[in-house]
């Protein structure tokens, strides 16, 4: 009887261990998503970032079967949104749509920034596009050489518009001015829409603008495209040279939007987010939808995306030091 009793106790113990094992595994690897996921955007609705965020939310919903929402926390060039995400529960259900300027430039221009880039895990570079150096038709220039000649002959008048202070749109203008020893005042705007409006009206003669904002105006002749900032010519403006092919590779850049998660989230959750995002970006219809809006959809994830962020942070830190620019909180 003692042997039978011991055998029963052993069987019960093994059964209990088997029942506990799946629970322990699930505790180590929580399901994602287990509730609605919110993508936080640091700009108001309606802009280019919004278009990417909504497309990604819809596609992640298809891939995972979960619910994905887009919410807006504008202000301080994205700092408010980044801080909000880093203060949220790090369970993978609050994610950040970051931009090149927010992630790689803000740390150099906001001395009292209340969030840290190391607090984010780069998931995927979602979309990217070059900027376009454009001029109003009143400027007698269709080439970079002609633009530089006009700006040199009009010191102080050759002002350039940026779509926001502390962005590549500002710093590329500064570098152009320094490269050719020009007197080009900087006129900052609060977004691509007002920048484009004043470029079209001739209130400011030139500027580095978002590709998506100016393509129709270049095609209609309301703005002259001088050069693009990508390494290769844009398929949307194939007749426009790159600054690199003109001999000014230091002015190269592309502006990107990407998905980042709190670094404190469980590794299993981060892996699930990464897998779902890569599957989303590989979808042909999704890519075509974004490409039709002037974006490229790169295949850059995880460590490769993190390396890009590190390199661009170092680059823009040098430019920021040269300008002496500091943003207000």
DRENTI-845884 format. One record per residue (C-alpha): residue number from 1; residue in one letter; x, y, z. Coordinates in Angstrom, 3 decimals, decimal comma. Layout:
# DRENTI-845884
{NUM "A" {X Y Z}} ...
//
This chain:
# DRENTI-845884
{1 "X" {0,000 0,000 0,000}} {2 "X" {2,879 2,344 0,801}} {3 "X" {4,331 1,784 -2,686}} {4 "X" {0,943 2,434 -4,268}} {5 "X" {0,494 5,575 -2,180}} {6 "X" {3,932 6,863 -3,157}} {7 "X" {3,205 6,161 -6,810}} {8 "X" {-0,052 8,119 -6,628}} {9 "X" {1,711 11,048 -4,951}} {10 "X" {4,403 11,017 -7,657}} {11 "X" {1,768 10,965 -10,389}} {12 "X" {-0,056 13,895 -8,823}} {13 "X" {3,212 15,831 -8,495}} {14 "X" {4,074 15,249 -12,158}} {15 "X" {0,589 16,285 -13,216}} {16 "X" {0,904 19,468 -11,200}} {17 "X" {4,277 20,225 -12,758}} {18 "X" {2,816 19,778 -16,229}} {19 "X" {-0,041 22,105 -15,376}} {20 "X" {2,331 24,744 -13,992}} {21 "X" {4,772 24,649 -16,897}} {22 "X" {2,508 26,374 -19,496}} {23 "X" {1,573 29,014 -16,884}} {24 "X" {5,240 29,705 -16,136}} {25 "X" {6,030 29,919 -19,836}} {26 "X" {3,179 32,329 -20,446}} {27 "X" {4,384 34,494 -17,537}} {28 "X" {7,795 34,727 -19,180}} {29 "X" {6,396 35,359 -22,664}} {30 "X" {3,197 37,447 -22,429}} {31 "X" {1,002 37,531 -25,474}} {32 "X" {1,120 40,595 -27,716}} {33 "X" {-1,161 42,278 -28,410}} {34 "X" {-3,441 41,375 -25,523}} {35 "X" {-5,357 44,686 -25,676}} {36 "X" {-5,553 47,695 -28,044}} {37 "X" {-2,173 49,134 -29,042}} {38 "X" {-1,787 52,912 -29,334}} {39 "X" {0,710 54,481 -31,721}} {40 "X" {1,657 57,895 -30,340}} {41 "X" {2,400 60,649 -32,880}} {42 "X" {4,206 63,842 -31,864}} {43 "X" {2,563 66,113 -34,441}} {44 "X" {-1,016 67,266 -35,085}} {45 "X" {-3,281 65,133 -37,316}} {46 "X" {-3,193 65,558 -41,057}} {47 "X" {0,523 65,642 -41,855}} {48 "X" {2,872 63,201 -43,548}} {49 "X" {3,629 61,431 -40,255}} {50 "X" {-0,086 60,905 -39,731}} {51 "X" {-0,412 59,191 -43,111}} {52 "X" {2,338 56,726 -42,206}} {53 "X" {1,017 56,093 -38,688}} {54 "X" {-2,508 55,341 -39,912}} {55 "X" {-1,273 53,047 -42,670}} {56 "X" {0,944 51,170 -40,208}} {57 "X" {-1,826 50,855 -37,618}} {58 "X" {-4,174 49,401 -40,207}} {59 "X" {-1,552 46,954 -41,493}} {60 "X" {-0,475 45,790 -38,021}} {61 "X" {-4,133 45,132 -37,279}} {62 "X" {-4,339 42,889 -40,337}} {63 "X" {-1,128 41,068 -39,443}} {64 "X" {-1,896 40,439 -35,767}} {65 "X" {-5,679 40,512 -35,600}} {66 "X" {-5,387 43,131 -32,871}} {67 "X" {-6,706 46,662 -32,559}} {68 "X" {-4,281 49,515 -33,298}} {69 "X" {-5,122 53,151 -32,644}} {70 "X" {-3,341 56,424 -33,460}} {71 "X" {-3,195 59,177 -30,861}} {72 "X" {-1,573 62,617 -30,989}} {73 "X" {0,626 64,331 -28,410}} {74 "X" {2,037 67,330 -30,326}} {75 "X" {4,440 69,879 -28,929}} {76 "X" {8,136 70,560 -28,330}} {77 "X" {9,109 68,972 -31,666}} {78 "X" {7,976 65,540 -30,503}} {79 "X" {9,417 65,624 -26,985}} {80 "X" {5,992 65,553 -25,349}} {81 "X" {5,046 62,394 -27,250}} {82 "X" {8,356 60,664 -26,505}} {83 "X" {8,104 61,453 -22,799}} {84 "X" {4,499 60,208 -22,728}} {85 "X" {5,488 56,838 -24,203}} {86 "X" {8,450 56,401 -21,873}} {87 "X" {6,204 57,056 -18,855}} {88 "X" {3,550 54,597 -20,029}} {89 "X" {3,405 50,981 -18,879}} {90 "X" {6,211 49,255 -20,842}} {91 "X" {4,106 46,327 -22,003}} {92 "X" {4,273 46,994 -25,744}} {93 "X" {0,794 48,482 -25,975}} {94 "X" {1,976 52,107 -26,193}} {95 "X" {4,432 52,649 -29,056}} {96 "X" {6,041 55,751 -30,542}} {97 "X" {6,142 57,017 -34,108}} {98 "X" {9,504 58,776 -34,037}} {99 "X" {11,128 60,927 -36,702}} {100 "X" {14,693 61,633 -37,700}} {101 "X" {14,595 65,083 -36,108}} {102 "X" {12,948 63,906 -32,888}} {103 "X" {15,297 60,977 -32,352}} {104 "X" {18,635 62,221 -33,717}} {105 "X" {18,520 66,029 -33,415}} {106 "X" {16,398 66,790 -30,346}} {107 "X" {19,004 65,395 -27,911}} {108 "X" {21,458 68,051 -29,127}} {109 "X" {19,115 71,037 -29,208}} {110 "X" {16,969 70,558 -26,090}} {111 "X" {19,265 70,972 -23,071}} {112 "X" {16,538 69,908 -20,609}} {113 "X" {15,018 67,046 -22,577}} {114 "X" {13,054 64,798 -20,196}} {115 "X" {13,351 61,544 -22,122}} {116 "X" {16,323 59,499 -23,240}} {117 "X" {16,934 57,891 -26,653}} {118 "X" {18,284 54,834 -24,812}} {119 "X" {14,797 54,380 -23,382}} {120 "X" {13,564 53,290 -26,814}} {121 "X" {14,134 50,100 -28,754}} {122 "X" {14,255 50,848 -32,508}} {123 "X" {11,850 48,484 -34,255}} {124 "X" {11,765 49,619 -37,896}} {125 "X" {12,545 52,541 -40,126}} {126 "X" {9,076 52,818 -41,603}} {127 "X" {9,324 55,291 -44,464}} {128 "X" {11,876 57,756 -45,757}} {129 "X" {12,146 60,446 -48,400}} {130 "X" {14,574 63,190 -49,385}} {131 "X" {14,077 66,887 -48,914}} {132 "X" {13,898 69,118 -51,966}} {133 "X" {15,659 72,455 -52,288}} {134 "X" {13,053 74,609 -54,019}} {135 "X" {12,889 78,255 -55,097}} {136 "X" {10,025 80,557 -56,002}} {137 "X" {9,866 81,370 -59,744}} {138 "X" {10,702 85,006 -58,938}} {139 "X" {14,206 83,776 -58,160}} {140 "X" {16,110 83,590 -61,462}} {141 "X" {17,505 80,129 -60,791}} {142 "X" {16,898 76,632 -62,085}} {143 "X" {20,254 75,174 -61,036}} {144 "X" {22,278 75,244 -57,830}} {145 "X" {24,958 77,386 -59,458}} {146 "X" {22,346 79,951 -60,503}} {147 "X" {20,784 79,924 -57,043}} {148 "X" {24,133 80,499 -55,335}} {149 "X" {24,940 83,336 -57,746}} {150 "X" {21,591 85,028 -57,009}} {151 "X" {21,927 84,558 -53,237}} {152 "X" {25,455 86,002 -53,292}} {153 "X" {24,166 89,067 -55,142}} {154 "X" {21,266 89,484 -52,681}} {155 "X" {22,712 89,215 -49,162}} {156 "X" {20,017 89,193 -46,500}} {157 "X" {17,276 88,918 -49,128}} {158 "X" {17,998 85,264 -49,883}} {159 "X" {16,196 83,980 -46,797}} {160 "X" {15,400 80,291 -46,534}} {161 "X" {12,350 78,634 -44,974}} {162 "X" {12,416 75,542 -42,772}} {163 "X" {9,359 73,486 -41,869}} {164 "X" {10,441 73,600 -38,231}} {165 "X" {13,417 74,837 -36,230}} {166 "X" {15,843 72,172 -35,118}} {167 "X" {15,229 69,928 -38,148}} {168 "X" {17,307 69,009 -41,216}} {169 "X" {15,291 71,641 -43,097}} {170 "X" {16,945 74,311 -40,955}} {171 "X" {20,417 72,835 -40,697}} {172 "X" {20,800 72,033 -44,403}} {173 "X" {20,044 75,693 -45,142}} {174 "X" {22,706 76,685 -42,641}} {175 "X" {25,239 74,312 -44,200}} {176 "X" {24,430 75,599 -47,697}} {177 "X" {24,926 79,165 -46,541}} {178 "X" {28,229 78,291 -44,857}} {179 "X" {29,462 76,215 -47,803}} {180 "X" {29,116 79,125 -50,237}} {181 "X" {29,714 81,961 -47,736}} {182 "X" {26,229 83,394 -48,215}} {183 "X" {24,094 85,651 -46,031}} {184 "X" {20,887 83,585 -45,837}} {185 "X" {18,571 84,391 -42,903}} {186 "X" {16,565 81,486 -41,520}} {187 "X" {12,753 81,765 -41,444}} {188 "X" {11,263 78,919 -39,339}} {189 "X" {7,708 77,631 -39,737}} {190 "X" {5,513 75,337 -37,674}} {191 "X" {5,050 72,574 -40,188}} {192 "X" {5,353 71,781 -43,879}} {193 "X" {1,960 73,254 -44,774}} {194 "X" {2,688 76,874 -43,743}} {195 "X" {6,226 76,617 -45,105}} {196 "X" {4,905 75,510 -48,497}} {197 "X" {2,199 78,193 -48,489}} {198 "X" {4,738 80,987 -48,039}} {199 "X" {7,132 79,482 -50,567}} {200 "X" {4,299 79,429 -53,101}} {201 "X" {3,383 83,015 -52,281}} {202 "X" {6,980 84,229 -52,571}} {203 "X" {7,038 85,515 -48,977}} {204 "X" {10,243 83,523 -48,600}} {205 "X" {12,253 82,752 -51,743}} {206 "X" {13,694 79,300 -51,092}} {207 "X" {13,953 76,405 -48,669}} {208 "X" {14,462 72,720 -48,066}} {209 "X" {10,951 71,242 -48,155}} {210 "X" {9,282 67,856 -47,713}} {211 "X" {9,081 65,972 -50,999}} {212 "X" {5,430 65,052 -50,425}} {213 "X" {4,484 68,707 -49,867}} {214 "X" {6,025 70,192 -53,003}} {215 "X" {5,808 67,529 -55,738}} {216 "X" {2,550 68,885 -57,243}} {217 "X" {3,823 72,469 -57,139}} {218 "X" {7,087 71,546 -58,845}} {219 "X" {5,178 69,635 -61,504}} {220 "X" {2,863 72,609 -62,101}} {221 "X" {5,769 75,070 -62,309}} {222 "X" {4,769 77,024 -59,187}} {223 "X" {8,098 76,114 -57,580}} {224 "X" {11,469 75,308 -59,126}} {225 "X" {13,209 72,205 -57,789}} {226 "X" {16,941 72,833 -57,583}} {227 "X" {18,184 69,569 -56,047}} {228 "X" {17,168 66,662 -53,820}} {229 "X" {19,054 65,493 -50,746}} {230 "X" {18,950 61,714 -51,291}} {231 "X" {21,978 59,695 -52,461}} {232 "X" {20,135 58,840 -55,696}} {233 "X" {17,601 60,799 -57,725}} {234 "X" {14,007 60,515 -56,633}} {235 "X" {11,739 58,470 -58,889}} {236 "X" {9,130 61,187 -58,302}} {237 "X" {11,423 63,958 -59,641}} {238 "X" {13,846 62,092 -61,908}} {239 "X" {14,864 65,261 -63,736}} {240 "X" {16,138 66,899 -60,529}} {241 "X" {19,802 66,251 -59,629}} {242 "X" {21,028 65,200 -56,216}} {243 "X" {23,309 67,449 -54,200}} {244 "X" {25,733 64,521 -54,095}} {245 "X" {26,072 64,347 -57,882}} {246 "X" {26,639 68,103 -57,897}} {247 "X" {29,610 67,536 -55,586}} {248 "X" {28,082 68,324 -52,169}} {249 "X" {27,711 64,937 -50,539}} {250 "X" {27,872 66,524 -47,061}} {251 "X" {24,369 67,909 -47,725}} {252 "X" {22,879 64,428 -48,221}} {253 "X" {20,063 63,325 -45,968}} {254 "X" {16,734 61,559 -46,019}} {255 "X" {13,952 62,267 -43,562}} {256 "X" {12,445 59,174 -41,988}} {257 "X" {9,586 58,151 -39,726}} {258 "X" {9,857 54,932 -37,758}} {259 "X" {8,409 52,709 -35,052}} {260 "X" {10,037 52,568 -31,624}} {261 "X" {9,034 50,709 -28,463}} {262 "X" {9,930 51,268 -24,814}} {263 "X" {13,217 49,450 -24,214}} {264 "X" {11,898 48,225 -20,838}} {265 "X" {9,239 46,062 -22,502}} {266 "X" {9,737 42,277 -22,145}} {267 "X" {12,001 40,801 -24,803}} {268 "X" {9,281 38,413 -25,966}} {269 "X" {6,972 41,381 -26,546}} {270 "X" {9,670 43,347 -28,391}} {271 "X" {10,334 40,294 -30,573}} {272 "X" {6,615 39,973 -31,345}} {273 "X" {6,379 43,663 -32,292}} {274 "X" {9,435 43,341 -34,522}} {275 "X" {8,106 40,227 -36,268}} {276 "X" {4,699 41,794 -36,911}} {277 "X" {6,213 45,028 -38,205}} {278 "X" {8,556 43,270 -40,609}} {279 "X" {5,634 41,241 -41,944}} {280 "X" {3,595 44,435 -42,334}} {281 "X" {6,307 46,253 -44,264}} {282 "X" {6,883 43,295 -46,562}} {283 "X" {3,280 43,444 -47,796}} {284 "X" {3,138 44,629 -51,398}} {285 "X" {-0,142 46,524 -51,143}} {286 "X" {1,004 48,341 -48,006}} {287 "X" {4,267 49,368 -49,659}} {288 "X" {2,462 50,532 -52,810}} {289 "X" {0,078 52,651 -50,739}} {290 "X" {2,935 54,538 -49,089}} {291 "X" {5,067 54,743 -52,220}} {292 "X" {2,159 56,404 -54,032}} {293 "X" {2,419 59,202 -51,454}} {294 "X" {6,087 59,844 -52,244}} {295 "X" {7,687 57,628 -49,591}} {296 "X" {10,171 54,810 -49,864}} {297 "X" {9,590 51,834 -47,568}} {298 "X" {13,014 50,563 -46,464}} {299 "X" {13,765 47,132 -45,049}} {300 "X" {15,785 48,365 -42,063}} {301 "X" {15,062 46,878 -38,662}} {302 "X" {16,415 46,392 -35,152}} {303 "X" {20,182 46,693 -34,888}} {304 "X" {20,567 48,155 -38,394}} {305 "X" {18,010 50,856 -37,601}} {306 "X" {19,745 51,529 -34,267}} {307 "X" {23,081 51,950 -36,085}} {308 "X" {21,508 54,488 -38,453}} {309 "X" {20,152 56,446 -35,486}} {310 "X" {23,565 56,462 -33,788}} {311 "X" {25,380 57,655 -36,917}} {312 "X" {22,844 60,396 -37,640}} {313 "X" {22,871 61,549 -34,014}} {314 "X" {26,643 62,059 -34,217}} {315 "X" {26,348 63,877 -37,548}} {316 "X" {23,669 66,321 -36,447}} {317 "X" {25,379 66,952 -33,100}} {318 "X" {28,336 68,405 -35,011}} {319 "X" {26,071 70,616 -37,118}} {320 "X" {24,143 71,799 -34,061}} {321 "X" {27,396 72,732 -32,312}} {322 "X" {28,458 74,706 -35,368}} {323 "X" {25,208 76,665 -35,452}} {324 "X" {25,004 77,227 -31,713}} {325 "X" {21,277 76,504 -31,966}} {326 "X" {19,356 75,677 -28,779}} {327 "X" {15,612 75,107 -28,663}} {328 "X" {13,259 76,315 -25,971}} {329 "X" {11,535 73,636 -23,871}} 
//
